[in-house]
Amino acid sequence: MKSVTKEHRPISWPTKGSGGDTGSWRTHRPVVDIKKCTKCQFCWVYCPEAVIEREEITIDYQYCKGCGVCALECPVGAISMEKEE
Amino acid sequence: MKSPQIIMETGAHAAALAVKSARVDVVPGYPITPQTSIMEAIAAMVENGEMNARFIPVEGEHSAMAAAVAASAAGARVFTATSANGLLYMHEVLHMASGGRLPVVMCNVNRGIFAPWTLWADHQDSFAQRDTGWIQYHCSSNQEVFNTILQAFRVAEQINVPVMVNFDGFAISHCLMPLAIPPQEDIDRFLPLHEPEWRLDPTHPSSFSNVTNAAEYAPFRRMLSDDILASIALTKKAAQEYQEITGMWDGDTIDTYRLEDAEVVAFAINSMAAELKLSVDILREQGIKAGLLRPRLYLPFPAEDIISVLPQNAQVMVLDRNYNFGHQGGILASELKSALHGRRNDITVKNRVMGIGGIDLTRRFMAAEIRAMMDE
């Protein structure tokens, strides 16, 4: 009989980047105009990928898929979606 | 040492009492004839405090198995029961239980499949789930139902594979027979509390059955296949340990009757195999050297055990209570021929389909069928 350990089960533990470099999927990138930003953190709340840093409002472009939710939700229009090269 | 309590009970209530004895934690259930009496009995025992378990009434069998999968993944010992079309409705989630390596135990009370509707027993329902990755036992008495549920939990939890315990609707589920219930301390010794090495736990988040790439997926399927085969040895061990503790024996992977010198071997499962012992006696009185071989384990198919006990040059009469659509005859005969191929060329296999939709299989009828098959 083969041994059965938890490796035999389809279990995965959440780790950063376990889905690959999802930033490569992006067609448009969100760019924060920090002068307009009020640090209200709406973008941090709404980002479905948790790639926005809460205090400084910086974006991790290695994993940001460019969905644009942050730009839509920003109440002061501080985030614009710019076409990727 | 305390002696067992002997009562008169139906097969369905024997199953419910085994579930109580196994100290099951969670029972999701949805009614379907002829299984309903199992769920009624469990619900009553939970309600009156005899059984310390959570009973979850759900809106259908797909949900019953989904709740069973979730509860098992959370570390509970889980039981559910169904029949016929209820089992078919679960089909997708059965794969989740086996692929997810969850040791759920379920009774399927065998009943023919629609259309047209029938309420009575045949084996099309459980055999249609052959490739879901569930281990399948088939029982031939109320006592065996009780004993097998406990052994099923033992095997399931050793290799993390779900187990289906099958028995015929009405012939077993609704008929009273004497039932011996071993003392609870003996059952606890045989089946300790379920302590899985992994469970869904909010304090240590993990993702269960996530998307895998091909290189990750294939090893999971291979390991499931290997571990299902490993259940043959574990089934024997569980039967032996159960016998050491309770003194009761129903066979392990197979059960035999007057087989040693048999020239004609009846080969069947479930309740008809109990009746076939009487057919064997009738044939012996007529001067025919008859015997019986009953696989108790249908999946994995106990090929080695069957090959090693079949007498030389025997004619094996496979009595199938199901159709192998697209072939002549039944599914059990195909399984047997596949097992014997190239290994036992001395054996002749003959096959008849009978007892579909609960047609009564009496000892005289089956003895006559076997006599007729001898001349074919």
Interface residues (C-beta under 8 A of the other chain):
Chain A: M1 K2 V4 T5 K6 H8 R9 P10 I11 S12 W13 P14
Chain B: G99 G100 R101 Q158 I159 N160 E197 W198 P205 S206 S207 F208 S209 N210 T212 F220 M223 D226 D227 A230 A233 L234
